[in-house]
Each structure stands twice: as structure tokens, then as C-alpha cells.
Amino acid sequence: MAQDLVAGGADLVAVMQAGRWKSPTMPARYAERLLANRGAVAGYYGQRS
């Protein structure tokens, strides 16, 4: 579910609420590759291309 929500554009807070997680550790771990594609470095290199 976490991966599907992130792929659909949800941020980590929304994923935490949907899954009733109190800590961001597990949902972030489940979706880490998808979240990395949205990170600062990915954004930086995306703007330069």
C-alpha cells in the first residue's frame, strides 16, 4: 500500500495517516526507492537535463 500511495503522488505524511503508522520509519523503508526519485538530488539533476 505504501508504494502504491507514493507512486500515486502521496507524501510520507499522507502514507503514515493511511496506514496508521506513528513513525515514518517503516513507510519510508517500504517506499524508499520511489521517494528517492523525488528527492533533492533527483530534482537537481532533473532540472539540469
Phi and psi in degrees as GROMACS dihedral restraints (atoms count N, CA, C in turn):
[ dihedral_restraints ]
;  ai    aj    ak    al  type     phi  dphi    fc
    3     4     5     6     1   -59.7    20    10
    4     5     6     7     1   -43.2    20    10
    6     7     8     9     1   -64.9    20    10
    7     8     9    10     1   -42.3    20    10
    9    10    11    12     1   -63.6    20    10
   10    11    12    13     1   -41.9    20    10
   12    13    14    15     1   -65.4    20    10
   13    14    15    16     1   -44.0    20    10
   15    16    17    18     1   -65.3    20    10
   16    17    18    19     1   -42.2    20    10
   18    19    20    21     1   -61.3    20    10
   19    20    21    22     1   -30.6    20    10
   21    22    23    24     1   -82.3    20    10
   22    23    24    25     1    -1.5    20    10
   24    25    26    27     1   107.9    20    10
   25    26    27    28     1    -0.1    20    10
   27    28    29    30     1   -71.5    20    10
   28    29    30    31     1   145.3    20    10
   30    31    32    33     1   -87.9    20    10
   31    32    33    34     1   172.6    20    10
   33    34    35    36     1   -61.7    20    10
   34    35    36    37     1   -36.2    20    10
   36    37    38    39     1   -63.4    20    10
   37    38    39    40     1   -42.9    20    10
   39    40    41    42     1   -64.9    20    10
   40    41    42    43     1   -38.5    20    10
   42    43    44    45     1   -65.2    20    10
   43    44    45    46     1   -41.7    20    10
   45    46    47    48     1   -61.3    20    10
   46    47    48    49     1   -42.4    20    10
   48    49    50    51     1   -66.1    20    10
   49    50    51    52     1   -43.1    20    10
   51    52    53    54     1   -64.3    20    10
   52    53    54    55     1   -38.3    20    10
   54    55    56    57     1   -93.5    20    10
   55    56    57    58     1    -0.2    20    10
   57    58    59    60     1    59.0    20    10
   58    59    60    61     1    35.1    20    10
   60    61    62    63     1   -83.7    20    10
   61    62    63    64     1   139.7    20    10
   63    64    65    66     1   -93.8    20    10
   64    65    66    67     1   -19.8    20    10
   66    67    68    69     1  -120.6    20    10
   67    68    69    70     1   144.6    20    10
   69    70    71    72     1   -79.0    20    10
   70    71    72    73     1    -3.5    20    10
   72    73    74    75     1   -58.4    20    10
   73    74    75    76     1   -55.3    20    10
   75    76    77    78     1   -70.7    20    10
   76    77    78    79     1   -48.4    20    10
   78    79    80    81     1   -63.3    20    10
   79    80    81    82     1   -32.7    20    10
   81    82    83    84     1   -66.8    20    10
   82    83    84    85     1   -38.3    20    10
   84    85    86    87     1   -66.5    20    10
   85    86    87    88     1   -42.2    20    10
   87    88    89    90     1   -62.7    20    10
   88    89    90    91     1   -34.4    20    10
   90    91    92    93     1  -113.2    20    10
   91    92    93    94     1    21.0    20    10
   93    94    95    96     1   -59.8    20    10
   94    95    96    97     1   -38.2    20    10
   96    97    98    99     1   -68.9    20    10
   97    98    99   100     1   -40.0    20    10
   99   100   101   102     1   -67.7    20    10
  100   101   102   103     1   -40.7    20    10
  102   103   104   105     1   -67.3    20    10
  103   104   105   106     1   -33.3    20    10
  105   106   107   108     1   -63.3    20    10
  106   107   108   109     1   -31.8    20    10
  108   109   110   111     1   -68.9    20    10
  109   110   111   112     1   -14.9    20    10
  111   112   113   114     1  -104.4    20    10
  112   113   114   115     1    -2.7    20    10
  114   115   116   117     1   -68.8    20    10
  115   116   117   118     1   177.2    20    10
  117   118   119   120     1   -61.4    20    10
  118   119   120   121     1   -42.8    20    10
  120   121   122   123     1   -66.5    20    10
  121   122   123   124     1   -43.0    20    10
  123   124   125   126     1   -61.9    20    10
  124   125   126   127     1   -41.4    20    10
  126   127   128   129     1   -64.2    20    10
  127   128   129   130     1   -41.0    20    10
  129   130   131   132     1   -61.9    20    10
  130   131   132   133     1   -49.5    20    10
  132   133   134   135     1   -71.5    20    10
  133   134   135   136     1   -28.0    20    10
  135   136   137   138     1   -67.7    20    10
  136   137   138   139     1   -32.9    20    10
  138   139   140   141     1   -75.2    20    10
  139   140   141   142     1   -27.3    20    10
  141   142   143   144     1   -83.3    20    10
  142   143   144   145     1   -17.2    20    10
